[in-house]
């Protein structure tokens, strides 16, 4: 076994480090230039490789080429490995950004685009393969295999390039962005199936219905099992990691691990690691417990480091000098023309006739799917390694892939100016924009500490209602019911959690955790540090101790919580309580906005009243600093603008809220009077707890409302 596991030669490793450094630097610089010129960064990143490669600098300055272009198999393998990791990260991000529900809504459009983008390129590509001179065939001279390969190379699209352009143009979440990704998925999946058949033919296999059916079944089974069994396994792995692992970035490590596992399975099945990375991204996008921060970190890694290197490597492989031969240049032009016309015309016809798209949208789809980019280069590499293509034809396919990738972003950017989104799409995008900074919309994991008792407390009814509304609003929320007890009470505590979960909490994703110990507060905080987005605390009993707001334990948890808290005071809650009339006091702060978000989440069925109330305090000074009343009027105008913004926020979420401004000597008195006169069922307050204080301090006004409210009160501390 000696020598089997050895490091690459020292010089080859040195060359790799120089290559990555130079490619990353140049790609980022060229991407910046492209962006400043109004072009997507991917254009500059591909051009960076072309400039550095044999086409220009490496060809003109051989000493530079010694360090930039691989000159032996080991150097080539090392750089290809870095490139492969880059494209896997890019496809993982693409999968994570893929919205299957939105794609289902766009199914007709995506299917029309995909069919048009497949049928015509396959037909014209096969015809082109039959017409290309024999001199361009490999030594084997198998015209059928060659023609099928050319047809496949023209039919596929480059999801990584399409995805990167959509990201650059900020179109990923647009309907057209999701439609084009869905169509590219269909095209590429079909392309990989056809390619697997061609590979079999190149290996001497005979064309048979059984062989084709097996290839189709393999791809579909892989995707189907990933979206069912795979989703269940990944969800359990994610929950276990979040619940039991303490180290930093544990979920990030898990996601990258899953990317490599699914990539390995895809490679083993012969359908490529790239499809595996893309599929696992789609699966992860369907799991609501995945923290958006993890996706942001992955995007930084993929788009800031690996993707620029990958696209630069794609450009590095182009040798324009080889194409100066007149015959080869003519063939290159013909192949490029066939590729552009077949894909853009096919997609245009499919989008218009089947998808029902307008003229400009159909052109946009055609331009997007016209990019072969990375996938085209990968396909060309496969053809070269299997002996289907000779070196000249390989260069032709690579140039075609690069040219179509370079022209697509410009056409997409030009056509998008003529495409006006529908009002429904505008409203959806606006809601998504608002949800990016929303506390409630981004909650995936909730911790609910409980004290064992014989009957359900009044606050638990409110907590259950809150969690039920949150789950219906943003997918399944993972809830952990937790209690801390002594060893002898363990069985009783477990039975209590089981009963409570069955009676009050309808979510399927409920974890019950009984912890034995006497350091109740510290143990709850230890659990809260395990990547929870929100901790809900109940305070049913009032306190006679003037040194605490609720009770010593609750006050301690609110002060020290590592995540936002939502505190429910519900001692005045009747058994048939329902938040039909909700009052949200506002002072224009971010805390007030968070309170309004909670109120809207509780009222999103549209038949409940939400009132946003801001009280402007009258001047009580003996010096009459505002004798003309101008200051009061300005404060009233500012307050009206503030509550109107919150009302609009509710309207975008489908909640008809009322915005009101009142004037009074004591804002808390006006709030309490309004609550009594209107029979309010719930008051939602937003606040910010002072960090590092020795006792919980919510401010005198909040504490007066808590002490005198005629109904339950929720305090949101974000």
C-alpha positions in Angstrom: 0.0 0.0 0.0 3.0 2.3 0.1 2.7 5.3 -2.1 -1.1 4.9 -2.7 -2.0 7.9 -0.5 0.5 10.6 -1.4 0.4 14.3 -1.7 0.6 16.1 -5.1 4.0 17.2 -6.1 5.2 20.4 -4.4 5.4 22.4 -7.5 1.9 21.4 -8.7 0.4 22.5 -5.3 2.3 25.8 -5.6 0.9 26.3 -9.1 -2.6 25.6 -7.9 -2.3 28.2 -5.1 -1.0 30.8 -7.6 -3.8 29.9 -10.1 -6.6 30.3 -7.5 -5.2 33.5 -6.2 -4.7 35.1 -9.7 -8.1 33.8 -11.0 -10.0 34.9 -7.9 -8.4 38.4 -8.0 -8.9 38.9 -11.7 -12.4 37.5 -11.7 -13.5 39.9 -8.9 -11.8 42.9 -10.6 -13.5 42.1 -13.9 -16.8 41.4 -12.2 -16.6 44.8 -10.6 -15.8 46.4 -14.0 -18.7 44.6 -15.6 -21.1 45.7 -12.8 -19.9 49.3 -13.1 -20.7 49.0 -16.9 -24.2 47.8 -16.1 -23.5 44.1 -16.9 -23.9 41.1 -14.6 -20.7 40.1 -12.8 -20.6 36.7 -14.4 -19.7 38.4 -17.7 -16.6 39.9 -16.2 -15.7 36.6 -14.4 -15.8 34.6 -17.6 -13.8 37.3 -19.5 -11.2 37.1 -16.7 -10.4 33.5 -17.6 -10.3 34.3 -21.4 -7.9 37.3 -20.7 -5.6 35.2 -18.5 -5.8 32.1 -20.7 -4.0 31.0 -23.9 -6.3 33.2 -25.9 -4.5 36.4 -24.7 -2.0 36.8 -21.9 -0.8 33.2 -21.4 -0.4 32.9 -25.1 1.5 36.2 -25.5 3.5 35.7 -22.3 4.5 32.0 -22.0 6.2 32.6 -18.6 2.8 33.7 -17.3 1.1 30.7 -18.9 3.4 28.4 -17.0 1.7 29.5 -13.8 -1.9 30.1 -14.9 -2.7 27.3 -17.4 -2.4 23.7 -16.2 0.5 21.9 -18.0 0.1 18.3 -16.7 -2.7 16.0 -15.6 -2.1 16.7 -11.9 -2.4 20.4 -12.3 -5.5 20.0 -14.4 -7.1 17.7 -11.8 -6.4 20.0 -8.9 -7.8 23.1 -10.7 -10.8 21.1 -11.9 -11.5 20.0 -8.3 -11.6 23.6 -7.1 -13.9 24.4 -10.0 -16.2 21.4 -9.3 -16.6 22.5 -5.6 -17.4 26.0 -6.9 -20.2 24.9 -9.2 -21.6 22.5 -6.6 -21.9 25.5 -4.2 -23.5 27.6 -6.9 -26.0 24.8 -7.7 -26.7 24.3 -3.9 -27.6 28.0 -3.6 -29.7 27.8 -6.8 -31.6 24.9 -5.2 -32.1 26.8 -1.9 -33.5 29.7 -3.9 -35.9 27.4 -5.8 -39.5 27.7 -4.7 -41.4 24.6 -5.6 -44.8 26.1 -4.7 -44.1 29.1 -7.0 -42.9 26.8 -9.7 -46.1 24.8 -9.5 -48.0 28.0 -10.0 -45.8 28.7 -13.0 -46.0 25.1 -14.3 -47.6 25.9 -17.6 -45.1 28.6 -18.4 -42.1 26.4 -17.3 -43.3 23.4 -19.3 -43.8 25.4 -22.5 -40.4 27.0 -22.2 -38.7 23.7 -21.5 -40.4 21.8 -24.4 -39.5 24.5 -26.9 -36.0 24.7 -25.5 -35.5 21.0 -25.9 -37.3 19.8 -29.1 -35.9 22.3 -31.7 -32.3 22.2 -30.4 -32.3 18.4 -30.4 -33.6 18.3 -33.9 -31.3 21.0 -35.4 -28.4 19.7 -33.3 -28.7 16.2 -34.7 -29.0 17.6 -38.3 -25.9 19.7 -37.6 -24.0 16.6 -36.4 -24.9 14.8 -39.6 -23.6 17.8 -41.7 -20.3 18.5 -40.0 -17.3 17.3 -42.1 -15.7 14.0 -41.3 -12.4 15.8 -40.4 -14.1 17.0 -37.2 -15.0 13.5 -36.1 -12.8 11.5 -33.8 -10.8 8.4 -35.0 -13.8 6.1 -34.2 -15.9 8.1 -36.7 -19.2 7.0 -35.1 -21.5 9.6 -36.7 -24.7 8.6 -34.8 -23.0 9.0 -31.4 -21.4 12.3 -32.5 -24.7 13.7 -33.8 -26.5 12.7 -30.6 -23.8 14.4 -28.6 -24.0 17.6 -30.6 -27.8 17.6 -30.2 -27.4 17.2 -26.4 -24.8 20.0 -26.2 -27.2 22.4 -28.0 -30.2 21.3 -25.9 -28.8 21.8 -22.4 -28.7 25.1 -20.5 -26.4 26.2 -17.8 -28.3 26.5 -14.6 -25.3 28.0 -12.8 -24.9 30.8 -15.4 -28.7 31.4 -15.5 -28.8 31.4 -11.7 -25.9 33.8 -11.4 -27.4 36.2 -13.9 -30.7 36.1 -12.1 -28.9 36.9 -8.8 -27.0 39.7 -10.4 -30.2 41.2 -11.9 -32.1 40.5 -8.6 -34.6 38.4 -10.4 -34.3 35.2 -8.5 -37.6 35.6 -6.6 -39.5 37.1 -9.6 -42.0 34.8 -11.4 -39.9 34.9 -14.6 -36.8 33.9 -12.5 -38.5 30.9 -11.0 -40.1 29.9 -14.4 -36.7 30.0 -16.1 -35.0 28.0 -13.3 -37.8 25.4 -13.5 -37.5 25.2 -17.3 -33.7 24.9 -17.0 -34.2 22.1 -14.5 -36.4 20.2 -17.0 -34.0 20.8 -19.9 -30.9 19.8 -18.0 -32.5 16.7 -16.4 -33.5 15.6 -19.8 -30.1 16.5 -21.2 -28.3 14.4 -18.6 -30.6 11.5 -19.4 -29.8 11.8 -23.1 -26.1 12.2 -22.3 -26.1 9.0 -20.2 -27.5 7.2 -23.2 -24.9 8.7 -25.5 -22.2 7.7 -23.0 -23.5 4.2 -23.1 -23.4 4.2 -26.8 -19.8 5.6 -26.8 -18.9 2.6 -24.6 -20.3 0.2 -27.1 -23.8 -0.3 -25.7 -26.6 -0.7 -28.1 -29.6 1.6 -28.1 -32.5 0.0 -26.5 -35.8 1.1 -24.9 -34.8 -0.7 -21.7 -31.5 1.2 -21.5 -33.2 4.6 -22.1 -36.0 3.7 -19.6 -33.3 2.8 -17.0 -31.6 6.1 -17.4 -34.9 8.0 -17.0 -35.9 5.9 -14.0 -32.6 6.5 -12.3 -32.9 10.3 -12.5 -36.5 10.4 -11.6 -36.1 7.9 -8.7 -33.2 9.9 -7.3 -35.2 13.1 -7.3 -38.3 11.5 -6.0 -36.6 9.7 -3.1 -34.6 12.9 -2.3 -37.8 14.9 -2.0 -39.6 12.3 0.2 -37.3 10.0 2.2 -34.4 12.3 1.8 -36.4 15.3 3.1 -37.4 13.2 6.2 -33.8 12.2 6.9 -32.5 15.7 6.4 -35.2 17.2 8.6 -34.3 14.8 11.4 -30.6 15.4 10.9 -31.2 19.2 11.1 -33.3 18.9 14.2 -30.7 16.6 15.9 -27.9 19.0 15.1 -29.8 22.1 16.4 -30.9 20.3 19.5 -27.7 18.5 20.5 -24.7 20.1 19.0 -23.2 23.2 20.6 -20.3 24.2 18.3 -20.5 27.3 16.1 -21.7 27.0 12.5 -22.9 23.5 13.1 -25.9 23.9 10.7 -23.6 25.4 8.0 -21.3 22.3 8.3 -24.3 20.0 8.1 -25.6 21.7 4.9 -22.2 21.5 3.2 -21.8 17.8 4.3 -25.2 17.1 2.8 -24.2 18.8 -0.5 -21.2 16.5 -0.8 -23.2 13.4 0.2 -25.9 14.1 -2.4 -23.2 15.0 -4.9 -21.4 11.7 -4.3 -24.7 9.8 -4.7 -25.4 11.6 -8.0 -21.9 10.8 -9.2 -22.2 7.2 -8.2 -25.5 6.9 -10.1 -23.9 8.4 -13.2 -26.1 11.5 -13.2 -23.3 13.9 -12.1 -22.5 15.4 -8.7 -23.9 18.8 -9.9 -27.5 17.4 -10.1 -27.0 16.0 -6.6 -26.0 19.4 -5.2 -28.9 21.1 -6.9 -31.4 18.5 -5.6 -30.3 18.7 -2.0 -30.6 22.5 -2.2 -34.2 22.1 -3.3 -34.8 19.6 -0.4 -33.3 22.0 2.1 -35.5 24.9 0.7 -38.5 22.9 1.8 -37.4 22.6 5.4 -38.6 25.7 7.4 -36.2 25.1 10.4 -33.2 26.1 8.3 -32.1 29.4 9.5 -31.8 32.1 6.8 -28.5 33.2 8.3 -27.0 29.8 7.1 -28.2 30.5 3.6 -26.6 34.0 3.7 -23.3 32.5 4.8 -23.4 29.9 2.0 -24.1 32.7 -0.5 -21.1 34.6 0.7 -18.9 31.5 0.3 -20.3 30.6 -3.1 -20.7 34.0 -4.8 -17.7 35.6 -3.2 -15.1 32.9 -3.6 -15.9 29.7 -5.5 -18.2 31.0 -8.2 -15.8 33.6 -9.6 -13.0 31.0 -9.7 -15.3 28.5 -11.5 -16.4 31.0 -14.2 -12.8 32.2 -14.6 -11.7 28.5 -15.1 -14.4 28.2 -17.8 -13.0 31.1 -19.7 -9.4 29.8 -19.1 -10.2 26.8 -21.2 -10.9 28.8 -24.4 -8.1 29.0 -26.9 -9.3 31.5 -29.5 -6.0 31.1 -31.4 -7.0 27.5 -32.5 -10.0 28.9 -34.2 -8.2 31.1 -36.7 -8.1 28.2 -39.2 -10.7 29.3 -41.9 -12.5 25.9 -41.9 -12.6 25.6 -38.1 -13.7 29.2 -37.8 -16.6 28.6 -40.2 -17.7 25.5 -38.3 -17.5 27.5 -35.1 -19.7 30.2 -36.4 -22.2 27.7 -37.8 -22.4 25.8 -34.5 -22.9 29.1 -32.6 -25.6 30.2 -35.0 -27.4 26.8 -34.8 -27.1 27.0 -31.0 -28.5 30.5 -30.7 -31.3 30.1 -33.2 -32.4 26.7 -32.1 -32.6 27.6 -28.4 -34.0 31.1 -28.6 -36.5 30.3 -31.4 -37.5 27.0 -29.7 -38.0 28.7 -26.3 -39.8 31.6 -27.9 -42.3 29.4 -29.7 -42.9 27.2 -26.6 -43.3 30.2 -24.3 -45.7 31.9 -26.7 -47.8 28.9 -27.7 -47.9 26.7 -24.6 -46.8 29.0 -21.8 -48.9 32.0 -22.8 -46.1 34.5 -22.4 -45.9 37.9 -24.1 -43.3 38.8 -26.7 -40.7 40.3 -24.4 -41.0 37.6 -21.7 -40.6 34.9 -24.4 -37.4 36.6 -25.6 -36.1 36.9 -22.0 -36.7 33.1 -21.5 -34.9 32.3 -24.8 -31.9 34.5 -23.9 -31.6 33.0 -20.4 -31.8 29.3 -21.6 -29.4 30.1 -24.5 -26.5 30.2 -22.0 -24.6 26.8 -22.0 -21.7 28.1 -19.9 -20.4 25.7 -17.3 -22.7 22.8 -18.2 -21.7 23.1 -21.8 -18.0 23.1 -20.9 -18.6 20.0 -18.6 -20.4 18.2 -21.4 -17.6 19.1 -23.8 -15.0 17.7 -21.3 -17.1 14.5 -21.1 -17.1 14.2 -24.9 -13.4 14.7 -25.1 -12.6 12.2 -22.4 -14.8 9.6 -23.9 -13.4 10.1 -27.4 -16.6 11.4 -28.9 -15.0 14.7 -29.7 -11.5 15.5 -31.0 -9.6 18.5 -29.7 -10.8 20.9 -32.4 -14.5 20.0 -31.9 -14.0 20.3 -28.2 -12.7 23.9 -28.7 -15.7 24.7 -30.9 -18.2 23.4 -28.2 -16.4 25.4 -25.5 -16.4 28.6 -27.5 -20.1 28.1 -28.3 -20.8 27.6 -24.6 -18.8 30.8 -23.6 -20.3 33.0 -26.4 -23.9 32.0 -25.6 -23.1 32.7 -21.9 -21.6 36.1 -22.6 -24.5 37.2 -24.8 -27.3 36.0 -22.6 -26.9 38.5 -19.7 -27.0 41.5 -22.0 -30.2 40.4 -23.8 -31.8 39.4 -20.5 -31.0 42.9 -19.1 -32.3 44.6 -22.2 -35.6 42.6 -22.3 -36.4 42.9 -18.6 -36.9 46.6 -19.0 -39.9 45.8 -21.1 -41.5 43.3 -18.8 -43.9 44.7 -16.2 -44.8 42.5 -13.2 -48.4 41.8 -12.4 -49.9 43.4 -9.3 -50.1 40.0 -7.6 -46.4 39.5 -8.1 -45.6 43.0 -6.9 -47.6 42.4 -3.7 -45.8 39.0 -3.2 -42.4 40.6 -3.6 -43.3 43.4 -1.3 -44.4 40.9 1.3 -41.1 39.0 0.9 -39.2 42.2 1.2 -41.0 43.1 4.5 -40.5 39.5 5.8 -36.7 39.8 5.4 -36.6 42.1 8.4 -39.6 40.6 10.2 -39.3 38.9 13.5 -42.3 36.6 13.2 -41.9 35.7 9.5 -38.4 34.4 10.1 -39.1 32.4 13.2 -38.3 28.7 12.5 -37.5 27.3 16.0 -39.4 28.3 19.2 -38.6 27.4 22.8 -41.5 27.3 25.2 -40.4 26.6 28.8 -43.2 25.3 31.0 -43.9 24.7 34.7 -45.6 21.4 35.5 -49.2 22.0 36.8 -52.4 20.1 37.0 -54.4 22.4 34.6 -53.4 24.5 31.7 -52.5 28.1 32.7 -54.4 31.0 31.1 -51.3 32.1 29.2 -50.8 28.7 27.6 -54.0 29.2 25.6 -52.6 32.4 24.2 -49.2 30.7 23.6 -50.9 27.9 21.7 -52.9 30.4 19.6 -49.8 32.4 18.8 -47.8 29.3 17.7 -50.7 28.0 15.6 -51.0 31.3 13.7 -47.2 31.4 13.2 -47.2 27.9 11.8 -50.0 28.7 9.3 -48.3 31.9 8.3 -44.7 30.8 7.5 -44.7 27.1 7.4 -44.2 24.5 10.1 -42.6 26.1 13.1 -40.4 23.7 15.1 -41.5 23.9 18.7 -39.7 22.6 21.8 -41.7 22.2 25.0 -39.3 22.2 27.9 -39.6 21.7 31.6 -37.0 21.4 34.3 -37.7 19.1 37.2 -36.3 16.9 39.9 -35.4 13.2 39.2 -38.4 11.9 41.1 -40.8 14.2 39.0 -39.4 13.1 35.6 -42.2 10.8 34.7 -44.9 13.2 35.9 -43.2 16.0 33.9 -43.1 13.9 30.7 -46.8 13.0 31.1 -47.6 16.7 31.5 -45.8 17.7 28.3 -47.4 14.8 26.4 -50.9 15.9 27.6 -50.2 19.6 26.8 -48.9 18.9 23.4 -52.0 16.8 22.5 -54.4 19.3 23.9 -53.1 22.7 22.8 -50.4 22.4 20.2 -51.5 21.3 16.7 -48.1 21.5 15.0 -46.6 18.2 13.9 -43.1 19.3 14.6 -43.1 19.3 18.5 -40.2 18.2 20.6 -40.7 17.5 24.3 -37.7 17.9 26.5 -37.6 17.1 30.2 -34.3 18.2 31.9 -33.4 17.1 35.4 -31.8 19.7 37.6 -32.3 22.5 40.1 -30.7 25.4 38.1 -33.9 26.2 36.3 -33.0 29.5 34.7 -29.5 28.5 33.7 -30.8 25.3 32.1 -33.5 27.1 30.1 -30.9 29.6 28.9 -28.5 26.7 27.9 -31.3 25.3 25.7 -32.2 28.7 24.3 -28.6 29.1 23.0 -29.2 26.1 20.7 -30.1 28.2 17.6 -33.7 29.2 18.7 -35.3 32.2 17.0 -37.8 32.9 19.7 -38.5 32.1 23.3 -42.1 32.4 24.6 -42.6 32.9 28.3 -45.9 32.7 30.2 -46.6 34.9 33.3 -50.1 33.9 34.4 -49.6 34.9 38.1 -49.1 38.5 39.1 -46.3 39.4 41.5 -46.6 41.4 44.8 -42.9 41.9 44.9 -42.1 45.4 43.8 -38.6 44.4 42.8 -39.8 42.2 40.0 -42.1 42.8 37.0 -43.5 39.3 36.6 -41.7 36.8 38.9 -37.9 36.3 39.6 -37.5 33.4 37.0 -39.4 35.1 34.2 -37.6 38.4 34.8 -34.2 36.7 34.8 -35.0 34.8 31.5 -36.2 38.0 29.7 -33.0 39.9 30.8 -30.6 37.1 29.9 -32.3 35.5 26.8 -29.9 35.0 23.9 -32.8 35.3 21.4 -35.9 37.5 21.1 -38.6 36.8 23.7 -42.4 37.0 23.6 -43.9 37.3 27.0 -47.5 36.5 27.6 -49.4 37.8 30.7 -52.7 36.1 30.7 -54.1 35.9 34.2 -57.3 37.6 33.0 -57.9 35.2 30.1 -61.3 33.5 29.9 -61.6 29.9 28.8 -63.1 30.8 25.4 -60.6 33.6 24.8 -60.0 34.7 21.2 -58.0 37.7 19.9 -60.9 39.3 18.0 -60.0 42.9 19.0 -56.2 43.6 19.2 -54.7 46.9 20.3 -51.1 47.8 19.4 -49.7 50.9 21.2 -47.0 52.5 19.0 -44.4 55.2 19.4 -42.8 54.9 16.0 -40.0 52.6 17.1 -38.7 49.3 15.8 -40.1 47.7 18.9 -43.6 48.9 18.0 -43.2 47.5 14.5 -42.3 44.1 16.1 -45.4 44.3 18.2 -47.5 45.1 15.2 -46.0 42.0 13.3 -47.1 39.8 16.2 -50.6 41.3 16.1 -50.9 40.8 12.4 -49.7 37.2 12.7 -52.5 36.6 15.2 -55.1 38.2 12.9 -54.2 37.0 9.4 -57.6 35.4 8.8 -58.9 38.9 8.1 -62.0 38.9 10.4 -60.3 40.4 13.4 -59.9 44.0 14.4 -56.3 45.4 14.8 -56.0 49.0 16.0 -52.6 50.8 15.8 -52.7 53.6 18.4 -50.1 56.3 19.0 -50.6 58.8 21.8 -49.1 62.2 21.5 -48.4 63.6 24.9 -49.7 67.1 25.6 -47.3 69.7 27.0 -47.5 69.9 30.8 -44.8 72.5 31.3 -45.6 75.8 33.1 -43.4 77.7 30.6 -45.8 77.2 27.6 -43.0 76.3 25.2 -45.6 75.4 22.6 -48.0 78.3 23.0 -48.9 78.3 19.3 -49.6 74.6 19.2 -47.2 74.2 16.2 -45.1 71.5 18.0 -48.2 69.5 18.9 -49.5 69.6 15.4 -46.1 68.5 14.0 -46.0 65.6 16.5 -49.5 64.6 15.5 -48.6 64.6 11.8 -45.5 62.5 12.5 -47.5 60.1 14.6 -50.1 59.8 11.8 -47.4 58.9 9.3 -46.0 56.4 11.7 -49.2 54.5 12.3 -50.1 54.7 8.6 -46.9 52.8 7.8 -47.9 50.1 10.2 -51.4 50.0 8.8 -49.9 49.5 5.3 -47.8 46.7 6.7 -50.9 45.0 7.9 -52.7 45.5 4.6 -49.8 43.8 2.7 -50.2 40.9 5.0 -54.0 40.8 4.4 -54.9 42.3 7.8 -57.2 45.3 7.7 -55.8 47.5 10.5 -57.0 50.8 11.8 -54.5 53.6 12.4 -55.4 56.2 15.1 -53.6 59.1 16.8 -54.8 60.4 20.2 -53.7 63.2 22.5 -53.5 62.9 26.2 -51.6 63.8 29.4 -50.5 60.2 30.1 -50.2 57.8 27.1 -50.7 54.7 29.3 -54.0 56.2 30.6 -55.3 56.7 27.1 -54.2 53.2 26.0 -55.9 51.6 29.0 -59.1 53.7 28.6 -59.2 52.7 24.9 -58.8 49.0 25.8 -61.7 49.2 28.3 -64.1 51.2 26.1 -63.6 49.0 23.0 -63.6 45.7 24.8 -60.1 44.8 23.6 -59.1 41.2 23.9 -55.4 41.6 23.6 -52.8 44.4 24.0 -49.4 43.8 22.2 -46.5 45.9 23.4 -43.1 46.3 21.9 -40.1 47.0 24.1 -36.3 46.7 24.4 -34.9 45.4 27.6 -31.8 47.2 28.9 -28.9 44.8 28.6 -26.8 44.2 31.7 -29.2 45.6 34.2 -29.6 43.9 37.6 -33.4 43.8 37.3 -35.9 43.7 34.5 -36.9 47.2 33.6 -39.6 47.7 31.0 -40.3 51.4 31.8 -43.0 52.9 34.0 -45.6 53.1 31.2 -45.3 49.5 30.1 -45.4 48.3 33.7 -48.5 50.4 34.4 -50.2 48.9 31.4 -49.2 45.4 32.6 -50.6 46.1 36.1 -53.9 47.6 35.0 -54.8 46.0 31.6 -58.3 44.6 31.5 -57.2 41.8 29.1 -54.1 39.7 28.3 -51.0 41.5 27.3 -48.1 40.3 25.1 -44.7 42.0 25.5 -42.4 41.5 22.5 -38.7 42.0 23.2 -36.7 41.7 20.0 
